[in-house]
Amino acid sequence: MSWLDDLDDDDEPEFDEADVRVRPNPKANRPRTKRRPAHSDAEIARVLGVDRGRYTVLVDEDLPTERTALAARARELRKTPIVTGDRARVVGDASGDDGTLGRIVGIEERTSLLRRSADDTDQVERVVVANADQMLVVVAAADPEPRPRLVDRYLVAALDAGIRPLLVVTKTDLADPAEFLAHFDGLDLEVFTSGREEMPLERIGAALVGHSTVFVGHSGVGKSTLVNALVPDAKRATGHVNVVTGRGRHTSSSTVSLRYRGEGRNGWVIDTPGVRSFGLGHVDPANILRAFTDLDAIAEECPRGCTHLPDAPDCAIVEAVEEGRLGPGGAARLDSLQRLLETFAKKGQEPGA
């Protein structure tokens, strides 16, 4: 006989919520879910700068309620690069008051993305800035000596990103930049020259209004000095060139967006740290020729699949240079193009490439 036999059908045991024992969640008060909140109340803000995991953002840009605030990155964005120039979706306390901290929960679609790599064989991209539509390349006529091929690399990176390039040559009181500028004859490139006695701030400023312009250049070329002249409250640190090595000292350690105030219209100046190299490992080699607009036009006459390298048969560009149709600077332009193309040709022959 079993004790179960003592229970009548009508005497079934009764249970309620108090009788249920639930094992506690050791990590949180409620189970995790893959569903993320929509954050429909998020405010759109411009990322002005990044410093040790904290983002300075501009909320309500150009409105009476415009203000800067500090924000952190949401956990779900830990693998998403957030850079100066991004349009971020911010929730939480974005009042900008002392001690407050908002949270970036998303990034709006970017219109452009300027990138560089450590060298031409490095496939890892370093994102420089987002949403810029112009690049102002700053180079000195002397002290340090201008590097045409570094400028070529800037032009390739700009064209690959869909950004319009501009060029400023500083320190023209120390040397005549004519020979250097001849290297870029035939390019669709607006050029400004600047010396100690004359800095064309009005002309440069007119090119900045209505645009987001990233400033790039070799260390010591006077880029920070130019930024401070255009944006008086920028207070970017300036340095000097080492008389022994001929190299400039890095003075700007971070990328930052600064508002340029023109007559009736504003623009954005994005100052970047000075660099001595600009790798193009991320760039599609097919885009390199587009940076040399004068050579690109002639390349239409080349045979299909032409590499434009010195051993390329019937290359229209090589023939044009040999015939002198590209002027005295044509040979240097072709040499610069071929050096970049050869770099990518060698990279493609590497194991695993």
C-alpha positions in Angstrom: 0.0 0.0 0.0 1.2 3.5 -0.8 0.6 6.7 1.0 -0.7 8.1 -2.3 -3.7 5.9 -1.8 -4.7 8.1 1.2 -5.4 11.1 -1.1 -8.8 11.5 -2.5 -9.2 12.9 -6.1 -10.5 16.0 -4.6 -7.6 16.5 -2.2 -5.0 17.6 -4.9 -2.2 19.7 -3.4 -2.4 23.4 -4.0 0.5 25.6 -5.0 1.0 29.4 -5.5 3.9 31.8 -6.5 5.5 31.5 -3.1 6.2 27.8 -3.6 8.2 28.5 -6.8 12.0 28.8 -6.2 13.9 30.7 -9.0 17.7 30.6 -9.1 18.9 34.2 -9.0 20.8 35.7 -12.0 24.4 36.1 -10.8 25.2 38.8 -13.3 22.2 41.1 -13.4 18.8 41.7 -11.9 17.1 40.7 -15.1 17.9 38.2 -18.0 19.9 39.7 -20.9 18.1 40.2 -24.2 19.4 40.7 -27.7 16.8 43.3 -28.4 18.2 46.8 -28.2 16.2 49.9 -27.4 15.3 52.0 -30.4 16.6 55.2 -28.6 14.0 57.3 -30.5 14.8 60.2 -28.1 18.5 60.3 -29.2 19.9 63.7 -30.2 22.2 64.1 -33.2 25.5 65.6 -32.3 28.8 66.4 -34.2 31.9 64.7 -32.7 34.5 67.4 -32.2 37.2 65.4 -30.6 38.2 62.2 -28.8 40.3 62.0 -25.6 40.9 58.8 -23.7 37.6 57.2 -24.4 35.6 60.4 -23.9 34.0 62.2 -26.9 33.3 66.0 -27.0 30.2 66.5 -29.0 28.3 69.5 -30.3 24.5 69.2 -29.7 21.9 71.3 -31.5 24.4 72.7 -33.9 23.5 76.2 -35.2 20.4 76.4 -32.9 19.9 78.7 -30.0 20.3 75.7 -27.7 23.7 74.7 -29.2 26.1 73.4 -26.6 29.0 71.1 -26.1 28.8 68.0 -24.0 30.8 65.0 -23.0 29.8 61.4 -24.0 31.0 57.9 -23.7 30.6 55.0 -26.2 27.8 52.5 -25.6 28.9 48.9 -25.1 27.4 47.7 -28.3 29.6 50.1 -30.3 32.9 48.9 -28.8 34.0 47.5 -32.2 32.8 50.6 -34.2 35.3 53.4 -34.7 34.0 56.8 -33.7 36.1 59.6 -35.0 36.1 63.4 -35.3 33.5 64.6 -37.8 31.1 61.7 -37.1 27.4 62.5 -36.6 26.6 60.6 -33.4 23.3 59.7 -31.8 23.5 60.6 -28.1 21.2 59.7 -25.2 21.3 60.4 -21.5 22.5 63.7 -20.0 23.7 65.8 -23.0 23.1 69.1 -21.2 26.8 69.9 -21.1 26.7 70.7 -17.4 29.8 69.9 -15.2 29.9 66.2 -14.2 27.4 65.1 -16.8 28.0 62.3 -19.3 25.9 61.3 -22.3 26.1 58.0 -24.2 26.7 57.5 -27.9 24.4 54.8 -29.1 24.8 55.1 -32.9 26.5 56.7 -35.8 24.7 58.3 -38.7 25.6 57.2 -42.2 28.9 58.8 -43.3 29.3 60.8 -46.5 33.1 60.2 -46.6 35.8 58.5 -44.6 39.5 59.5 -44.8 41.8 56.6 -43.9 45.4 55.8 -43.9 47.6 52.7 -43.0 50.9 52.5 -41.3 52.6 51.6 -44.6 51.7 50.3 -48.1 51.7 46.7 -47.0 49.5 47.2 -44.0 45.9 46.3 -44.5 44.8 47.6 -41.1 43.1 51.0 -41.6 43.5 54.0 -39.4 40.4 56.1 -39.7 41.5 59.8 -39.7 38.2 61.7 -40.0 34.6 61.3 -41.1 32.3 63.4 -43.3 35.0 65.8 -44.6 34.4 67.1 -48.1 37.8 68.9 -48.5 41.4 68.2 -47.7 43.9 71.1 -47.3 47.4 69.8 -47.7 49.9 72.1 -46.0 53.6 71.9 -47.2 56.5 74.2 -46.6 58.7 75.6 -49.4 61.7 75.0 -47.1 62.5 74.1 -43.5 61.6 71.3 -43.9 62.1 70.6 -47.6 58.9 69.9 -49.5 58.2 66.2 -50.3 56.2 65.9 -53.6 55.6 62.2 -53.2 54.1 62.6 -49.7 51.7 65.2 -51.3 50.9 62.7 -54.0 49.9 60.2 -51.3 47.6 62.8 -49.7 46.0 63.4 -53.1 45.5 59.7 -53.7 43.9 59.2 -50.2 41.6 62.3 -50.8 40.5 61.1 -54.2 39.9 57.6 -52.9 37.6 59.1 -50.2 35.8 61.4 -52.6 37.3 64.5 -51.0 38.4 67.6 -52.9 42.1 68.4 -52.3 43.5 71.9 -51.8 47.2 72.9 -51.4 48.9 75.6 -49.2 52.6 76.2 -49.5 54.0 78.0 -46.5 57.3 79.7 -45.8 57.6 81.0 -49.3 59.8 83.8 -47.9 62.5 81.2 -47.4 62.4 79.6 -50.9 60.7 79.9 -54.2 58.1 77.1 -54.5 57.9 77.3 -58.3 60.0 74.2 -58.9 58.0 72.2 -56.4 54.6 73.4 -57.7 55.7 72.5 -61.3 55.4 68.9 -60.1 51.6 69.4 -59.9 51.1 71.1 -63.3 48.0 69.7 -65.0 46.2 68.8 -61.8 42.9 70.2 -60.9 44.3 71.6 -57.6 43.7 75.1 -56.1 47.0 76.4 -54.7 47.6 79.0 -52.0 51.1 80.4 -51.1 51.9 81.9 -47.7 54.9 83.7 -46.3 55.9 85.5 -43.1 54.8 88.8 -44.4 51.7 87.7 -46.3 49.3 85.0 -45.3 46.2 84.8 -47.6 43.7 84.2 -44.8 40.8 85.7 -46.7 41.3 83.6 -49.8 41.8 80.4 -47.7 38.8 81.3 -45.5 36.6 81.8 -48.6 37.4 78.2 -49.6 36.5 76.9 -46.1 33.0 78.4 -45.7 30.3 75.8 -46.1 32.7 72.9 -46.0 34.3 70.5 -43.6 38.0 70.7 -44.4 40.6 68.3 -42.9 44.1 69.9 -42.6 47.0 67.5 -43.2 50.8 68.0 -43.4 54.3 66.9 -42.5 55.4 68.0 -39.0 56.9 71.4 -38.9 55.3 72.9 -42.0 53.3 75.5 -40.1 49.9 73.8 -40.1 49.1 74.6 -36.5 50.2 78.2 -37.1 47.8 78.5 -40.1 45.0 76.9 -38.0 45.5 79.4 -35.2 45.4 82.3 -37.7 42.2 81.1 -39.2 40.6 80.2 -35.8 42.0 82.6 -33.2 40.6 80.7 -30.2 42.0 77.4 -31.4 45.2 77.7 -29.4 46.9 74.8 -31.2 50.4 74.2 -30.0 53.2 75.2 -32.5 56.7 73.9 -32.7 59.9 74.2 -34.6 62.1 72.2 -37.0 65.2 70.3 -35.7 68.2 71.9 -37.3 70.1 68.6 -37.2 67.5 66.2 -38.5 65.4 68.6 -40.6 62.3 67.1 -39.1 59.4 68.9 -37.4 58.3 68.2 -33.9 54.8 66.7 -33.4 52.8 69.4 -31.6 49.2 68.4 -32.2 48.6 65.0 -30.6 44.9 64.6 -31.5 42.4 65.3 -34.3 39.9 68.1 -33.4 37.1 70.0 -35.2 37.2 73.8 -34.9 34.6 76.2 -36.3 35.8 78.7 -38.8 33.6 81.8 -38.7 33.4 83.6 -42.1 31.3 86.5 -43.2 27.8 85.3 -42.9 28.7 81.6 -43.3 30.8 79.2 -41.2 32.9 76.2 -42.0 34.7 73.5 -40.1 38.5 73.1 -39.8 39.6 69.6 -38.8 43.2 69.8 -37.5 45.2 66.5 -37.5 48.5 65.6 -36.0 51.5 66.0 -38.3 52.7 62.8 -40.0 55.9 61.8 -41.7 54.3 59.0 -43.7 50.9 58.2 -45.1 50.4 54.5 -46.0 48.0 53.6 -48.8 47.6 49.9 -48.1 43.8 50.3 -47.9 43.4 52.1 -51.3 42.3 50.3 -54.4 45.2 50.6 -56.9 42.7 51.4 -59.6 42.0 54.7 -57.9 45.7 55.9 -57.9 45.6 57.1 -61.5 42.6 59.3 -60.8 44.8 61.5 -58.5 46.9 62.4 -61.5 44.1 64.0 -63.6 46.4 65.1 -66.4 47.8 61.5 -66.8 44.4 59.9 -66.3 43.0 61.7 -69.4 45.9 60.4 -71.5 45.5 56.9 -70.1 42.2 56.5 -72.1 44.4 56.0 -75.2 46.3 53.2 -73.5 45.8 49.5 -74.4 43.3 47.6 -72.3 45.0 46.3 -69.1 47.9 48.7 -69.4 49.9 48.9 -66.1 51.5 52.3 -67.0 54.8 50.9 -65.6 58.1 51.5 -67.4 57.9 48.1 -69.1 54.3 48.6 -70.3 54.1 48.2 -74.1 52.5 51.1 -76.0 51.6 53.0 -72.9 50.1 56.4 -74.0 51.4 58.2 -70.9 55.0 57.1 -71.4 54.8 58.1 -75.1 53.3 61.5 -74.2 56.2 62.2 -71.7 58.8 61.1 -74.2 57.4 63.4 -76.8 57.3 66.3 -74.4 53.6 66.8 -74.6 53.3 67.0 -70.8 55.8 69.8 -70.4 59.0 69.9 -68.3 57.2 68.4 -65.2 55.7 65.5 -67.1 58.6 63.1 -66.4 58.4 63.8 -62.7 54.7 63.3 -62.6 55.0 60.0 -64.4 57.8 58.9 -62.1 55.7 59.6 -59.0 52.7 57.7 -60.5 54.9 54.7 -61.4 56.5 54.6 -57.9 53.1 54.3 -56.3 51.9 51.7 -58.9 55.1 49.6 -58.4 54.5 49.6 -54.7 51.1 48.0 -55.2 52.4 45.7 -57.9 55.0 44.3 -55.4 52.4 44.1 -52.7 50.2 41.9 -54.9 53.0 39.5 -55.4 53.6 38.9 -51.7 52.5 35.5 -50.3 48.9 35.6 -49.1 48.3 38.9 -50.8 
